[in-house]
Amino acid sequence: MDRLLKPVRESGKQGRRRTTINTPLRKSITVQTFNDWNNPPPGYFEMDMVAHCGKSVAGSHVHSLVLTDIASGWTEAAAMVVREQSLITITVEEVRTALPFQMMGLDVDNDSAFINQTVVDYCKKRGLELTRSRAYKKNDQAWIEQKNGAVVRRLVGYGRLEGAKAAAALGKLHEMARLYVNFFQPSFKLKSKTRLGAKVSKKYEKPATPYERLLADDRVTSLCKDTLREIFADLDPVRLLSEIREAQRNLTQLEIGGGAATSPEAAQDLDRFVKSLSTAWREGEVRPTHSKTADGPRAWRTRADPFEDTWTLVEEWLNQKPDATAKELFHCLQE
C-alpha cells in the first residue's frame, strides 16, 4: 500500500477516491464470501495476480497469475509478460489442461482484469462457475492471499521484472516450484473457528501436503489419484530444491536495478548442492531472490521535522539553562 501511495504523497495532492461502478456485468457475477464455501470439492480455485513491479507500478512489468484450490491447497502459478484480460484466459487454459484434476470454478476479486466480458465468456465456454469477492474484503480470498506471500513472494521476492525474457525465467521458476509446493510442502488448514465474546478459538487439521489431501479425499476419482502417484514416484525433492535455487539465480540477473552478476561458482551440480545443505544454516538466508536489509542505523527522515523552524531557539534556551526539563521547554514553546 505504501508503494502504491508514494506518487500521491510526493505530489501533495490527494483527490477523492472514485466510487465503485456496479455495472450490469459485475452484478451478474455471484458474490462469494469466506463463510460461503462449506467444504467444496477439489476443483474450485481462487485466482489473483502478483505484480513484480519493484518500487514503482509505472510502466509494463511482469505479473504472476496464481490459483489456489480451496479444498486441497493445490497451488498453480504462471508468469504473464503484461497484465491483459485475453492473456489471463490463455494462461488459465494452460493451467487447466495441466491440472491432474478437473477445474470446476474460479473465484476472483473485483479487478477489471478479471471482471470483464472476455473472462466471463471463457468461463461459460469451459463450464466454469465464476464468482467474485466483496469489494475491499481481502479475507473473502484468504486462501489465495496467503499463498501470494508464502509461495510467490517468498520464492520470487520484490524486484522489478520486465520483458519476455524475464517472464520466461519466472515461468521456469514457477514450473519447478509447483511440484515442490504441491507434493512436498505441508501446510495447515483451518478446521473450525468459534467465538466466545472477544475470544476466538481456532482448530486446525493435521499438516498435510496438497498431494496428501487429494489422495485422502473421497471425491477425487481413482484415475486422478493414480496420476498423482505416478508423478510423485518420479520426483526428487533435493533435485527440485537445487533447480529452484538455480532458477532464482537466473531470475535475479534479470531484475531491473538488481545487484551484481552471479559468480560462475554459483551454479552447482547436485552432489555439491547436497553437500552444501549441511552447512547452509551458517550462511543465514540462502534464497538468491531475498533482499537484504540495509546495515547500520537509519540516516534519513521518514517525516517532516516538527522543530525545523524552532530548534535554534530551543538550543538558546538550553545554553541559558542546561538543566531545563522537556516539560519546561514545551511550555516555553507554547508561550
Helices and strands as residue ranges (DSSP letters): H 2-11, H 24-28, E 30-31, G 34-36, E 44-51, E 63-69, E 75-80, H 85-98, E 105-108, H 117-126, E 129-132, G 138-141, H 142-147, I 148-153, H 154-156, H 163-184, E 190-196, E 199-204, H 210-216, H 222-233, H 237-252, G 264-266, H 270-277, G 280-283, H 311-320, H 326-334
